[in-house]
Structure formats: structure tokens, C-alpha cells
């Protein structure tokens, strides 16, 4: 009887440890687009807040749909196919760059391709995959340009219910001031 009671106690301790470990884990989504701003955001995350228990998702924000001209339906299928292949090649290049960067910083990760426009894609992915933290880079657009073009980081901040870290990049012209 004593052995049976001891086994039950061990099982309960193991379950409690698993629950505690699960609580330590957090899903972190880092938005990447191949820019120096995205690289800076990743490096900041890796250098400042990364935990080995994090499940890191590097989400490539594809803007193919937003870059197709309105006349895309009128171009030949071969031309459209070539455009898509070029975009896919660029995506593979970006994945390779960030895969190497993550390996260099000892960050276990997975790469995901997000298909919607970037802002809504990031927010939707975070909601669907129980993300606890989103990290994005900021291009530092001025007020007028941000108003006209919109800002992915602004969209994410205003449409998600999880913490967002926006990493600003120190451009060369800022260093001159």
C-alpha cells in the first residue's frame, strides 16, 4: 500500500511540474519582412528578453497581395506565375537569413508564412495560436506618410489584445544628429 500511495504522490508532483513548465512557456511572434528593421527587432528580442522556454515564431509578412497592380488579372498567366515565383524566391531568402540569425543567437524557432496583409495577418495569427507577445520593427515613417500608407505596428497595437513591443531602428541619419 505504501508503494501505491508513493506512486500516486509522484504522479501528482510530475503533473504539477508539467503545469508549472507550461506556465513558463510563452508563444512569441516576431514579425519579419526582410528589412533591417525586422532584423533589428529580432536582435533586440534575442539580446534582451529571450527565454529558452519561449516558443518563437518568425512570421514572414508577405505583401504580395498588396503589391499586385489592379491590372494583374489582365496579364498573362506566365507573367503572373513569374511574379509569384520571384516573390517565393525572396521569401526563401528571407527565411534563410532569419534562420541563420536565430541560430547565431541560439533561439529555437519556427518559420511561418503569413498570407494576409501584414497588420491583420499578425493579429489573426497571434489570436489563433495563443501568442502572448508580439515583436515588430518600426520603419519610423513620419506622420503624413504613416497617415497615407498606414503603419503595420500601429495596426497591430490597436487591434490585438496581447503585449506588443515595437523596436525602433537607429538609422544612419539619427547617428549624425
C-alpha positions as a printed NumPy array, in Angstrom:
array([[  0.   ,   0.   ,   0.   ],
       [  2.787,   2.391,   0.838],
       [  4.275,   1.929,  -2.644],
       [  0.915,   2.647,  -4.309],
       [  0.465,   5.829,  -2.299],
       [  4.   ,   6.9  ,  -3.104],
       [  3.403,   6.36 ,  -6.845],
       [  0.272,   8.478,  -6.757],
       [  2.195,  11.229,  -4.977],
       [  4.959,  11.09 ,  -7.596],
       [  2.429,  11.298, -10.433],
       [  0.816,  14.354,  -8.795],
       [  4.242,  16.025,  -8.402],
       [  5.078,  15.278, -12.059],
       [  1.747,  16.768, -13.2  ],
       [  2.341,  19.875, -11.081],
       [  5.834,  20.247, -12.57 ],
       [  4.412,  19.917, -16.094],
       [  1.803,  22.58 , -15.321],
       [  4.485,  24.906, -13.935],
       [  6.663,  24.33 , -17.021],
       [  3.71 ,  25.019, -19.299],
       [  3.073,  28.31 , -17.469],
       [  6.714,  29.313, -18.031],
       [  6.381,  28.85 , -21.795],
       [  5.193,  31.74 , -23.862],
       [  4.463,  31.954, -27.542],
       [  6.332,  34.884, -29.067],
       [  5.576,  36.076, -32.6  ],
       [  8.292,  38.149, -34.256],
       [  7.131,  39.75 , -37.494],
       [  9.742,  39.611, -40.238],
       [  9.748,  41.102, -43.707],
       [ 13.392,  41.034, -44.7  ],
       [ 14.089,  44.637, -43.719],
       [ 16.87 ,  45.88 , -41.45 ],
       [ 14.068,  46.982, -39.091],
       [ 12.857,  43.397, -38.723],
       [ 16.426,  42.185, -38.176],
       [ 16.892,  44.867, -35.511],
       [ 13.666,  43.787, -33.783],
       [ 14.778,  40.154, -33.761],
       [ 18.227,  41.033, -32.41 ],
       [ 16.699,  43.218, -29.693],
       [ 14.39 ,  40.386, -28.644],
       [ 17.256,  37.85 , -28.645],
       [ 19.603,  40.123, -26.677],
       [ 17.11 ,  41.485, -24.141],
       [ 14.121,  39.297, -23.35 ],
       [ 14.524,  35.866, -24.924],
       [ 13.973,  32.898, -22.618],
       [ 14.988,  29.388, -23.604],
       [ 11.452,  28.235, -22.783],
       [  9.921,  30.605, -25.379],
       [  8.225,  29.161, -28.424],
       [  9.423,  31.654, -31.012],
       [  7.559,  32.029, -34.269],
       [  9.187,  34.097, -37.004],
       [  6.224,  35.213, -39.096],
       [  7.076,  36.367, -42.614],
       [  4.62 ,  39.064, -43.585],
       [  4.053,  38.613, -47.273],
       [  2.779,  41.652, -49.091],
       [  2.365,  40.002, -52.484],
       [ -1.376,  40.614, -52.498],
       [ -0.949,  44.293, -51.694],
       [  1.745,  44.779, -54.366],
       [ -0.148,  43.325, -57.329],
       [ -1.264,  46.052, -59.695],
       [ -5.006,  46.376, -60.397],
       [ -4.299,  45.137, -63.92 ],
       [ -2.811,  41.842, -62.641],
       [ -5.885,  39.965, -63.816],
       [ -5.148,  41.157, -67.349],
       [ -1.547,  39.892, -67.531],
       [ -0.676,  36.529, -68.951],
       [ -0.637,  33.544, -66.6  ],
       [  3.079,  33.094, -67.38 ],
       [  3.868,  36.654, -66.259],
       [  1.807,  36.248, -63.102],
       [  3.499,  32.902, -62.407],
       [  6.939,  34.519, -62.852],
       [  5.979,  37.286, -60.406],
       [  4.821,  34.751, -57.823],
       [  7.991,  32.663, -58.282],
       [ 10.133,  35.773, -57.787],
       [  8.22 ,  36.528, -54.575],
       [  8.619,  32.929, -53.369],
       [ 12.368,  33.14 , -54.019],
       [ 12.539,  36.328, -51.957],
       [ 10.615,  34.607, -49.141],
       [ 13.091,  31.689, -49.146],
       [ 15.986,  34.161, -48.994],
       [ 14.386,  35.95 , -46.022],
       [ 13.719,  32.649, -44.232],
       [ 17.35 ,  31.634, -44.748],
       [ 18.622,  34.957, -43.388],
       [ 16.458,  34.81 , -40.263],
       [ 17.092,  31.105, -39.758],
       [ 20.84 ,  31.859, -39.679],
       [ 20.301,  34.847, -37.392],
       [ 18.242,  32.765, -34.955],
       [ 20.835,  30.001, -34.954],
       [ 23.579,  32.553, -34.279],
       [ 21.616,  33.831, -31.248],
       [ 20.686,  30.298, -30.058],
       [ 16.98 ,  30.959, -30.472],
       [ 14.91 ,  27.86 , -31.153],
       [ 12.211,  28.899, -33.595],
       [  9.855,  28.   , -36.358],
       [  9.226,  29.928, -39.533],
       [  5.681,  30.726, -40.644],
       [  4.479,  32.42 , -43.782],
       [  1.639,  34.828, -43.087],
       [ -0.508,  35.482, -46.136],
       [ -2.929,  38.335, -45.431],
       [ -1.881,  41.979, -45.44 ],
       [  0.758,  42.246, -42.677],
       [ -1.205,  44.008, -39.907],
       [ -4.27 ,  41.791, -39.947],
       [ -2.148,  38.712, -40.605],
       [ -0.064,  39.302, -37.472],
       [ -3.125,  39.987, -35.323],
       [ -5.034,  36.956, -36.654],
       [ -2.076,  34.606, -36.233],
       [ -1.498,  35.821, -32.667],
       [ -5.144,  35.237, -31.794],
       [ -5.354,  31.8  , -33.437],
       [ -2.086,  30.491, -31.929],
       [ -2.322,  31.808, -28.365],
       [  0.596,  34.217, -28.748],
       [  1.48 ,  36.062, -25.542],
       [  3.902,  38.609, -27.041],
       [  4.341,  40.221, -30.455],
       [  7.597,  41.876, -31.526],
       [  7.69 ,  44.137, -34.591],
       [ 10.174,  46.546, -36.087],
       [  9.303,  50.139, -36.879],
       [ 10.319,  51.872, -40.073],
       [  9.864,  55.268, -38.452],
       [  7.56 ,  56.769, -41.077],
       [  6.628,  60.371, -40.449],
       [  3.1  ,  61.405, -39.513],
       [  1.972,  62.241, -43.06 ],
       [  3.406,  59.114, -44.658],
       [  2.017,  56.923, -41.832],
       [ -1.419,  58.54 , -42.291],
       [ -1.432,  57.9  , -46.035],
       [  0.206,  54.458, -46.121],
       [ -0.787,  53.16 , -42.73 ],
       [  1.557,  51.523, -40.28 ],
       [  1.754,  47.828, -39.538],
       [  2.94 ,  48.475, -35.982],
       [  0.082,  50.951, -35.372],
       [ -2.424,  48.437, -36.719],
       [ -1.072,  45.634, -34.534],
       [ -1.03 ,  47.769, -31.381],
       [ -4.631,  48.9  , -31.911],
       [ -6.115,  45.542, -32.942],
       [ -4.539,  42.921, -30.695],
       [ -5.134,  42.119, -27.05 ],
       [ -1.598,  40.946, -26.266],
       [  1.5  ,  42.994, -25.428],
       [  3.383,  44.389, -28.424],
       [  6.997,  45.51 , -28.45 ],
       [  7.867,  47.934, -31.235],
       [ 11.601,  48.14 , -31.826],
       [ 12.8  ,  51.316, -33.452],
       [ 15.874,  51.196, -35.653],
       [ 18.587,  53.795, -35.319],
       [ 19.144,  54.835, -38.924],
       [ 22.414,  56.379, -40.013],
       [ 20.849,  59.86 , -40.181],
       [ 19.923,  59.628, -36.49 ],
       [ 23.564,  58.912, -35.641],
       [ 24.603,  62.158, -37.311],
       [ 22.484,  64.346, -35.016]])
